[in-house]
Amino acid sequence: MTETVLILDRTVDAPRAARDHVRALAFARGEDATLLVSELVTNAVKYGPVDGEIRLIVDQDATRTRFTVHDLGAGPLPEMRPADRTLLPGGGHGLRLVDTVSDRWGVERGSTRVWFELDA
């Protein structure tokens, strides 16, 4: 298994840096990964604690790649917006995108960690 960790400052530039990192890894389903990482890092910038870093952790083996976006927030776990509310303005659709595009995803308790996996 190969693991890379990218430490991101909590700025508006973090999603772009995360996308650049994912593109540089050059693996199958790269555009899917780029889209979903951008969404999760944007959420971490927007909803995470004011201070502290964001970590993008990429674990890859022969069968799948797992992407974890970890911030130091201890607030409520992210939740997917109900399907019947998808046409309302104001966001909240990112996890539905993660659910649709990824092969698996989830959240972990403690500091906020949202992950998704893409099969090779």
C-alpha positions, -999 to 999 in steps of 0.1 A, spaced: 0 0 0 12 35 -9 2 65 13 7 101 6 -3 130 29 -8 166 18 -10 192 45 -32 221 34 -36 256 50 -72 265 56 -75 290 28 -95 294 -4 -65 280 -22 -67 246 -5 -92 230 -29 -69 239 -59 -38 225 -42 -57 193 -34 -69 190 -70 -33 195 -83 -20 168 -59 -46 143 -70 -39 150 -107 -2 145 -101 -8 110 -87 -21 100 -122 -42 69 -116 -74 54 -130 -106 74 -122 -85 105 -117 -112 129 -127 -137 113 -103 -111 116 -75 -103 152 -84 -140 162 -83 -147 145 -50 -115 156 -32 -123 192 -43 -157 189 -28 -146 175 5 -117 200 9 -140 229 1 -163 216 29 -134 214 53 -124 250 45 -160 262 48 -171 243 79 -140 233 97 -124 252 126 -110 286 119 -75 276 128 -58 243 120 -47 225 90 -65 201 66 -49 168 57 -56 150 24 -45 114 29 -44 91 -1 -40 53 5 -36 33 -27 -32 -5 -33 -38 -28 -63 -76 -29 -58 -87 6 -46 -77 41 -36 -90 57 -4 -90 95 0 -95 109 34 -100 146 42 -92 153 78 -97 186 97 -94 193 134 -131 201 137 -150 183 166 -184 195 155 -213 173 143 -205 147 117 -213 157 81 -246 144 68 -260 139 34 -289 161 25 -322 142 20 -330 134 -17 -363 153 -16 -344 186 -7 -319 185 -36 -336 213 -55 -334 238 -26 -307 265 -28 -279 268 -3 -257 239 -9 -256 206 10 -254 185 -21 -217 175 -20 -221 143 0 -248 132 -24 -222 136 -52 -197 116 -31 -223 89 -26 -231 87 -63 -196 87 -77 -176 68 -52 -177 31 -46 -178 36 -8 -176 65 16 -181 74 52 -173 96 81 -153 90 113 -160 103 148 -135 125 166 -119 152 146 -138 153 113 -126 127 87 -146 121 56 -134 94 32 -143 78 0 -129 49 -20 -126 43 -57 -120 8 -70 -92 4 -95 
